[in-house]
Amino acid sequence: MNLPGSPFLARDAAGTLTLEGHALAGLAHEFATPLYVYSRQAMRAAVTAYQQALAGRPHLVCYAMKANSSLAVLQTFAEAGCGFDIVSAGELQRVLAAGGSADQVVFSGVGKTRAEMRLALEAGVRCFNVESEAELDVLSEVATAMGKTAPISLRVNPDVDAKTHPYISTGLKGNKFGISHEHALAVYQHAARLPGIAVHGIDCHIGSQITEISPYLDALDRVLDLVEAIEAAGIPVHHLDLGGGLGITYTDEQPPTADALIGALLAKIDARGHGHREILMEPGRSLVGNAGVLLTEVLYLKPGEHKNFCIVDAAMNDMARPAMYEAWMGIVPCRQRGEAAQTWDVVGPVCESGDWLGRDRALAVQPGDTLAMLSAGAYGMTMASNYNSRPRAAEVMVDGAQVTLIRARETVESLFAGERLIDGHSRL
Ligand SMILES: *Cc1c(COP(=O)(O)O)cnc(C)c1O
């Protein structure tokens, strides 16, 4: 059978699915389901590929932590020498709690509040990726009031089609992200005049799950055109932040490797005479997606006239990608059965018809079996909710012989810990 994704995921001769050699059915038994399991070696290997491709020139790989922000995951990337791309003050606090340093953090996002700006300035983040002129003015005001100068790059919208799902495409004119190519020079000139702002670089991020190099090269050409215009106007631009977005294999996608992507980007950067600039990148999904699986137990089989349903104990609240983006993710048994496969829709217990994990899957399953959803390391746990008062799953990290419960299963009591009943006499 074809197992997309991580080289650390394998099926042994006895038909047992393993991650770094650990039988996944055994981990499900030990820690219960739904359960996320990640390979630390897979994360390290993914980031090393980026770092090696950029070796020999000033660079910083900033892990876009919204893909998976569990503290032990952040710790893994901090130890590997990564910076972080954050989109909220909460993410900054996570970086600091995991042992990361603020001076390697870039702060993206279209809606930073004043309070978030203050926190980030206090901590000393490396750069704000500013997404509008209005945000620039507020940031200057907040920084000036604190007696500080905010380092910025402008996130420009190069108006290129990343050829991905509309919900995860961010570099087209109609998107809420970034500053349009036409306005970018004027906004840089405005930035250079503001008292609380210091221009450090330029930034773009065109989308997610991108499986071709050409949209990146188109965006890069547009960005370099701008850099030349901005510097001609007397404003130095030190770093190029080329964003994230590199896709992974969920089924039969064949995205370029980080090495191939970066090789092509650097070739263009050098050819256009920009080889001296520091390069920042913000990969998220490609560092963690194929490092993780979501384990779930089969509760009931419900064969029907039109559809057969395989009802499992994980649901859209644990893994939102299928319901939200109609994403296809591999679903395989952790122990293979000899019986013939039947076609099943794999669905969760949540009271929504949109609560499905996979449709029309050929599986030989019985109640009590453990299934693994593959490539679940990115945008899985971070998008989990408590819908239907379901506590969020536990998370385990394997690293060679070491197995660590990195997040305990949430308790129901913790779900309503902050809630209050209304005083019975309050209406009198
Ligand atoms: C989400 C995001 C990323 C990472 O995207 P991936 O597709 O996960 O690599 C990078 N930069 C910004 C600004 C983002 O919002």
The ligand as an SDF file (V2000), in Angstrom:
LIG
                    3D

 15 15  0  0  0  0  0  0  0  0999 V2000
   -0.0730   30.5650    7.4160 C   0  0  0  0  0  0  0  0  0  0  0  0
    1.0650   31.4300    7.0890 C   0  0  0  0  0  0  0  0  0  0  0  0
    2.2960   30.8690    6.7320 C   0  0  0  0  0  0  0  0  0  0  0  0
    2.5230   29.3760    6.6170 C   0  0  0  0  0  0  0  0  0  0  0  0
    1.7860   28.8000    5.5960 O   0  0  0  0  0  0  0  0  0  0  0  0
    2.0090   27.2240    5.2870 P   0  0  0  0  0  0  0  0  0  0  0  0
    1.1470   26.9880    4.1180 O   0  0  0  0  0  0  0  0  0  0  0  0
    1.5540   26.4870    6.4960 O   0  0  0  0  0  0  0  0  0  0  0  0
    3.4510   27.0320    5.0070 O   0  0  0  0  0  0  0  0  0  0  0  0
    3.3460   31.7220    6.4870 C   0  0  0  0  0  0  0  0  0  0  0  0
    3.2040   33.0710    6.5720 N   0  0  0  0  0  0  0  0  0  0  0  0
    2.0270   33.6400    6.9100 C   0  0  0  0  0  0  0  0  0  0  0  0
    1.9310   35.1060    6.9720 C   0  0  0  0  0  0  0  0  0  0  0  0
    0.9230   32.8430    7.1560 C   0  0  0  0  0  0  0  0  0  0  0  0
   -0.2440   33.4220    7.4860 O   0  0  0  0  0  0  0  0  0  0  0  0
  1  2  1  0
  2  3  1  0
  2 14  2  0
  3  4  1  0
  3 10  2  0
  4  5  1  0
  5  6  1  0
  6  7  2  0
  6  8  1  0
  6  9  1  0
 10 11  1  0
 11 12  2  0
 12 13  1  0
 12 14  1  0
 14 15  1  0
M  END
$$$$
